[in-house]
């Protein structure tokens, strides 16, 4: 692996990134058992998690 270029760079999130970040996190936790308990309805879970 040595000699491979680093292509991943971190950047600081801004308020303009909030929509994308909240959707990504909502989708990431959609099938989490605790989140399914908090938000049992499939049709409204994403919206609840995004808040």
C-alpha positions as CSV (number, residue, x, y, z in Angstrom):
1,X,0.0,0.0,0.0
2,X,2.9,2.4,0.3
3,X,3.3,4.7,-2.5
4,X,-0.4,4.9,-3.2
5,X,-1.8,8.4,-3.5
6,X,-4.1,9.6,-0.8
7,X,-7.4,10.4,-2.4
8,X,-9.6,10.9,0.6
9,X,-9.5,14.3,2.2
10,X,-11.6,15.6,5.0
11,X,-13.4,18.9,4.8
12,X,-15.3,20.9,7.4
13,X,-19.0,20.6,7.1
14,X,-21.0,23.8,6.6
15,X,-24.6,24.7,7.1
16,X,-25.1,24.1,3.4
17,X,-24.2,20.4,4.0
18,X,-26.9,19.9,6.7
19,X,-29.5,18.5,4.3
20,X,-27.2,15.9,2.9
21,X,-25.7,15.0,6.2
22,X,-29.1,14.5,7.9
23,X,-30.4,12.3,5.0
24,X,-27.2,10.2,5.1
25,X,-27.5,9.7,8.9
26,X,-31.2,9.0,8.7
27,X,-30.6,6.3,6.1
28,X,-27.7,4.9,8.1
29,X,-29.8,4.4,11.2
30,X,-33.0,3.4,9.4
31,X,-32.7,-0.3,10.3
32,X,-31.3,0.2,13.8
33,X,-33.6,-1.6,16.3
34,X,-33.7,1.3,18.7
35,X,-34.6,3.8,15.9
36,X,-37.3,1.4,14.7
37,X,-38.7,1.4,18.3
38,X,-38.6,5.2,18.5
39,X,-40.1,5.6,15.0
40,X,-42.1,2.4,14.3
41,X,-43.8,3.7,11.1
42,X,-41.8,3.0,8.0
43,X,-43.5,5.9,6.2
44,X,-42.4,8.5,8.7
45,X,-39.2,7.1,10.1
46,X,-36.8,9.0,7.8
47,X,-38.4,12.3,8.5
48,X,-38.2,11.6,12.3
49,X,-34.6,10.6,12.1
50,X,-33.7,13.7,10.0
51,X,-35.1,16.0,12.6
